[in-house]
Amino acid sequence: MNDILLITSANGIATLTLNRPAQFNALSNELLDALSTQLDAIAQNSAIKAVVIAANGKAFCAGHDLKQMRQSAEKADHHQLFTKCSAMMQKITALPQPVIGKVQGMATAAGCQLVATCDMAITSSDATFAVSGIRVGLFCSTPAVALSRNVSRKRAMEMLMTGEFIDADTAERYGLVNSVVEPDKLDQAIDDMVAKIIRHPRQIISLGKEMFYKQLDQGLTEAYAGAAATISGNMMLDETIEGIDAFIEKREPNWVD
């Protein structure tokens, strides 16, 4: 087990916990590598139905490790780091399983990007969010990719241009997170969300996640054509046939997984 990333798995749920609390869980090269490795493993593990990304300490994630970044003055080194981080974020999107962010404390810069990249996110009421690189003269270009795919264009630009923090309720209103709960209710809220998801067939969840992200990058006509092909294939699956028959027969579906 890598101490900077704690991994637990139970009842079909994998939890990846960022564990650099003294550094506010900043995304060092080593932490990015650990996350990437675990995401690759989870993608191949059909026993895992959902993933929770959590963090230890007062912060969810403070973004990139600026002290580590300043150890190099080479553009190539910085490009490699941001490319690595972008690849890890894309692995979350490509993962067959849904990923839920469990957010407490602050989520800034690439930490805010991580929240935006998760398929869903639940936050404690004391959490704060920002893409604050502009405050040190660094525009949050890569976090902007995920942020602008979650919140409206003008909200994203306001956050990126000002670097100001928003509170949890504002993050929910902007669409950055799904819901806000009191800190002592966060564990239960995550459990409830995961339970609502994994009661459905794993194959259908995976199929739906892939279709959802694919159609976002397509024009309307192409999106509908792809969705029609996906749902037609979906109709042929044993899980779907069982689900529809159970609905007609007014009984609970008997799904294998």
C-alpha positions in Angstrom: 0.0 0.0 0.0 1.3 3.4 -0.9 1.0 5.7 2.2 0.2 8.8 0.2 -2.9 7.0 -1.2 -4.9 4.7 0.9 -7.0 2.0 -0.9 -9.9 0.1 0.7 -12.4 -2.1 -1.0 -15.6 -3.6 0.5 -19.0 -4.7 -0.9 -18.1 -3.7 -4.5 -17.0 -0.2 -3.5 -13.4 1.0 -3.8 -12.3 4.0 -1.8 -9.2 6.0 -2.8 -8.2 8.3 0.0 -5.6 11.1 -0.6 -3.3 10.9 2.3 -0.9 13.9 2.3 -2.7 15.9 5.0 0.3 18.0 6.0 0.5 19.1 2.4 -3.2 19.6 2.1 -3.2 16.5 -0.2 -1.4 18.4 -3.0 -1.1 16.3 -6.2 2.6 15.5 -6.2 4.1 13.5 -9.0 4.1 10.5 -6.7 0.4 10.9 -5.8 -0.6 11.3 -9.4 1.3 8.1 -10.2 -0.4 6.3 -7.4 -3.9 7.4 -8.5 -3.2 6.5 -12.1 -2.0 3.0 -11.1 -5.0 2.3 -9.0 -7.5 3.6 -11.6 -5.9 1.2 -14.1 -6.3 -1.7 -11.7 -9.9 -0.8 -10.9 -10.8 -0.5 -14.6 -9.9 -4.2 -14.9 -11.7 -5.3 -11.8 -15.3 -6.3 -12.5 -16.0 -6.9 -8.8 -15.8 -3.1 -8.2 -19.1 -1.4 -9.0 -18.3 2.2 -7.8 -15.4 4.3 -6.7 -15.2 7.0 -4.0 -12.4 9.5 -4.0 -11.9 10.9 -0.5 -9.1 12.7 1.5 -7.7 12.8 5.0 -7.0 16.0 6.9 -8.4 19.5 6.7 -8.4 19.8 2.9 -9.7 17.7 0.1 -6.9 18.7 -2.3 -4.9 21.9 -2.7 -4.1 21.3 -6.3 -0.5 20.7 -7.6 2.4 20.7 -5.2 3.9 24.1 -6.0 7.0 23.5 -3.9 7.8 20.4 -6.0 7.1 22.2 -9.2 9.5 25.0 -8.3 12.3 22.4 -8.1 12.6 22.6 -11.9 12.9 25.5 -14.2 12.4 23.4 -17.3 9.3 23.9 -19.4 9.5 20.2 -20.4 9.2 19.1 -16.8 6.2 21.2 -16.2 4.5 20.0 -19.4 5.2 16.4 -18.4 3.5 17.1 -15.0 0.4 18.7 -16.4 0.1 16.0 -19.1 0.4 13.3 -16.4 -2.4 15.0 -14.3 -4.6 15.5 -17.4 -4.2 11.8 -18.2 -5.1 10.8 -14.7 -8.2 13.0 -14.8 -9.2 11.4 -18.1 -8.9 7.9 -16.6 -11.6 8.9 -14.1 -13.9 9.8 -17.0 -13.0 6.7 -18.9 -13.4 4.4 -15.9 -16.3 1.9 -16.4 -17.4 2.5 -12.8 -19.0 5.7 -11.6 -16.7 7.9 -9.4 -18.1 9.9 -6.5 -16.1 12.7 -4.9 -16.3 12.9 -1.1 -15.3 16.5 -0.4 -14.3 18.1 2.9 -12.3 21.2 3.5 -10.9 23.1 0.6 -10.6 22.0 -3.0 -8.4 24.4 -5.0 -6.9 24.6 -8.5 -6.3 20.9 -9.6 -8.2 19.9 -6.5 -11.2 21.7 -7.8 -10.5 20.1 -11.1 -10.6 16.7 -9.4 -14.0 17.4 -7.9 -15.3 18.6 -11.3 -13.9 15.4 -13.0 -15.7 13.0 -10.6 -18.9 11.8 -12.1 -20.7 13.0 -9.0 -19.6 14.8 -5.8 -21.1 15.3 -2.3 -19.5 17.9 -0.1 -19.6 18.9 3.5 -21.1 22.3 4.3 -17.7 23.6 5.5 -16.0 22.9 2.1 -14.7 25.7 -0.1 -13.8 25.7 -3.8 -11.5 27.8 -6.0 -9.4 27.8 -9.1 -7.0 30.1 -7.5 -3.9 29.9 -9.6 -4.4 33.4 -10.9 -3.5 34.6 -7.4 0.1 33.5 -7.9 0.2 34.5 -11.6 -0.7 31.1 -13.0 -4.0 30.8 -14.9 -5.7 27.5 -14.1 -5.7 26.3 -17.7 -6.0 22.5 -17.1 -8.6 22.9 -14.3 -10.6 25.1 -16.6 -11.2 22.1 -18.9 -13.1 20.2 -16.2 -14.6 23.2 -14.5 -16.1 24.6 -17.8 -17.8 21.2 -18.4 -19.6 21.4 -15.1 -20.6 25.0 -14.5 -21.8 27.7 -16.9 -19.3 29.6 -19.0 -19.7 32.9 -17.1 -19.5 31.2 -13.7 -16.3 29.4 -14.8 -14.7 32.5 -16.1 -15.6 34.4 -12.9 -13.9 31.7 -10.8 -10.9 31.5 -13.1 -10.4 35.2 -13.5 -10.8 36.2 -9.8 -9.4 33.2 -8.1 -12.0 33.8 -5.4 -13.3 31.0 -3.2 -17.0 29.9 -3.3 -18.7 28.1 -0.4 -20.4 24.7 -0.6 -23.9 26.0 -1.2 -22.6 28.1 -4.1 -20.8 25.1 -5.5 -24.1 23.2 -5.5 -25.9 26.1 -7.1 -23.3 26.4 -9.8 -23.5 22.6 -10.5 -20.0 21.7 -9.3 -21.3 19.3 -6.7 -24.5 17.3 -6.4 -25.4 18.1 -2.8 -24.2 19.6 0.5 -24.5 18.0 3.9 -23.4 18.7 7.4 -19.9 17.3 8.1 -21.2 14.5 10.4 -23.6 13.4 7.7 -21.0 13.1 4.9 -20.2 9.4 5.3 -23.9 8.5 5.3 -24.6 10.7 2.3 -21.9 9.0 0.3 -23.1 5.5 1.4 -26.7 6.4 0.3 -25.6 7.7 -3.1 -23.4 4.7 -3.8 -26.2 2.3 -2.7 -28.7 3.9 -5.1 -26.2 3.4 -7.9 -24.8 -0.1 -7.3 -28.3 -1.7 -6.9 -28.5 -1.4 -10.7 -26.6 -3.8 -13.1 -22.9 -3.0 -13.4 -22.9 -3.5 -17.1 -25.7 -1.0 -17.7 -24.0 1.6 -15.5 -20.8 1.2 -17.4 -22.6 1.4 -20.8 -24.5 4.5 -19.7 -21.4 6.3 -18.4 -19.5 5.7 -21.6 -22.4 6.9 -23.7 -22.9 10.0 -21.6 -19.4 11.4 -22.0 -19.2 10.4 -25.6 -22.3 12.3 -26.6 -21.2 15.5 -24.8 -18.5 16.0 -27.4 -20.8 15.4 -30.4 -23.2 17.5 -32.4 -26.9 16.9 -31.8 -27.5 14.7 -34.8 -24.5 12.5 -34.1 -25.3 12.4 -30.4 -28.8 11.1 -31.0 -27.5 8.6 -33.6 -25.0 7.2 -31.2 -27.5 7.1 -28.3 -30.0 5.2 -30.5 -27.4 2.6 -31.3 -26.4 2.3 -27.6 -29.9 2.0 -26.3 -30.8 -0.5 -29.0 -27.9 -2.7 -28.0 -28.9 -2.2 -24.4 -32.3 -3.7 -25.2 -30.6 -6.9 -26.2 -28.9 -7.5 -22.8 -30.1 -10.1 -20.4 -30.2 -7.6 -17.5 -32.5 -5.4 -19.5 -34.8 -8.1 -20.5 -35.0 -9.3 -16.9 -35.6 -5.7 -15.7 -38.4 -5.0 -18.1 -40.0 -8.4 -17.5 -39.9 -7.8 -13.8 -41.5 -4.4 -14.3 -44.3 -5.9 -16.3 -44.8 -8.7 -13.9 -44.7 -6.3 -10.9 -41.8 -7.9 -9.1 -38.2 -7.1 -8.2 -35.6 -7.9 -10.9 -33.4 -10.8 -10.3 -30.0 -9.4 -11.5 -26.9 -11.6 -11.3 -24.5 -8.7 -10.4 
